[in-house]
Amino acid sequence: MDEKPSTRKSPEFCSLRYGLALIMHFSNFTMITQRVSLSIAIIAMVNRTQQPGLFNTSTERPLAFTFNHSNRSIKEFNTAEVSVYEWSPETQGIIFSSINYGIILTLIPSGYLAGIFGAKQMLGAGLLISSLLTLFTPLTADFGVILVIVIRTVQGMAQGMAWTGQFTIWAKWAPPLERSKLTSIAGSGAAFGSFIILCVGGLISQALGWPFIFYIFGSIGCVCCLLWFTVIYDDPLHHPCISIREKEHIVSSLAQQSSSPRRSVPIKSMVRCLPLWAIFTGFFSHFWLCTIIITYLPTYISSVLHVNVRDSGVLSSLPFIAAASCTILGGQLADFLLSRNLLRLITVRKLFSSLGLLLPSLCAVALPFVASSYTTTIILLILIPGTSNLCDSGFIINTLDVAPRYASFLMGISRGFGLIAGIISSTATGFLISQDSVSGWRNVFFLAAAVNMFGLVFYLTFGQAEIQHWAKERTLTRL
């Protein structure tokens, strides 16, 4: 497949497609901050001075924090009184996991519907619903824990709609030699959002009260929705502000790819397609380790390095800056190698997949052996999510190569495999470290490395970058 760009290229960073990537960056930033907000706010929401119960009751008191890892209470602020709830650790675990179940419920159907009805509406609606539910979270908490779980589940469904709709847009907006750059700019918003919410979430909670975490990031999401519905269009052909030069460049670059909005989904062919299973396996392996880092990083830093809570929060945010930087730099490097014809497309995909699975595995395996060194441990913890995000230029966007017509639908399935891996890895990690802290963490990282190596070998063996025969344009005679 010849993927040479047209000779006359539109100016890149002044182009509309890069503006779209920037808006999508802020959309991903918004969604991840809304998702992580509860993880920060729950420290203040839960009454840790009383025996936690299963039922939700609230009291009114000035905001103060007490942490299990420190006998000292952080300075009490004279802020407005806020509600405090008696939620047991088991109840909190159910609340945290509910958003993942919501995402799983909508990943596949929303990806298929986005390909039919338009990703602009699907993604915009998902972002708007998630933002509104974030604004109403403090109110729903007063009505009981059951309603909070329901709200989080629906919010997960809305975010599932938004995540998968992005790849339908890129199938029509991203020239083949710019896919890595555009998707990495957009995807880095999630890592940047994780960094920001971990840095400022606690400060907002202390200064204004925990409800303002939800009010601020819910409001940012609503503003982002206005920008989304105003600026974004499903394809460059219908955008009123795009230049003729850029439109011609995008259309000519995608000339060999289909754009038919209505088609049946060849499920049987997909099930028998080993290159797709290579992508799914890559997602499973990638999300296994990433979920452990996102979920248990503060716990690991606190229990192994024995730092206070404030420093633990700052240190926990540093890896996400590395992740955002590596995502963008990896995308730039991947497209540079392709545009200069230095490597074939499949070679680039396998190279970045190898780096994104092998390097974090080596860092994870090394962690238990350097636990006595504060500096080395922090460096390795920063490198794990940073190097792991090199996969964004590997198998994560490989569906755009093998089946651009069904990219959104297949991305939904891929993320479903990733979320399943996250649920399993979180449960396994909790079980292992509950047996013995030292050997438990070692087994956690060894198991994660083994899963990554399995995914890497499978992808290197069966991964491809050519459009599959069942994904090519053809005359549709029957459903």
Buried (B, 14 or more C-beta within 10 A) or exposed (E): EEBEBBEEBBEEEEBBBBBBBBBBBBBBBBBBBBBBBBBBBBBBBBBBEEEBEEEBBBEEEEBBBBBEEBEEEBEEBEBEEBBBBBBBEEBBBBBBBBBBBBBBBBBBBBBBBBBEBBBBBBBBBBBBBBBBBBBBBBEBBEEBBEBBBBBBBBBBBBBBBBBBBBBBBBBBBBBBBBBBBBBBBBBBBBBBBBBBBBBBBBEBBBEBBBBBBBBBBBBBBBEBBEEBBEBBBBBBEEBEEBBEBBBBBBBBBBEBBBBEEEBEBBEEBBEEBEBBBBBBBBBBBBBBBBBBBBBBBBBBBBBBBEBEBEEBBEBBBBBBBBBBBBBBBBBBBBBBBBBEEEBEBBEBBBBBBBBBBBBBBBBBBBBBEBBEEEEBBBBBBBBBBBBBBBBBBBBBBBBBBBBBBBBBBBBBBBBBBBBBBBBBBBEBBBEBBEEEEEEBBBBBBBBBBBBBBBBBEBBBEBBBBEBBEBBEEEEEEEE
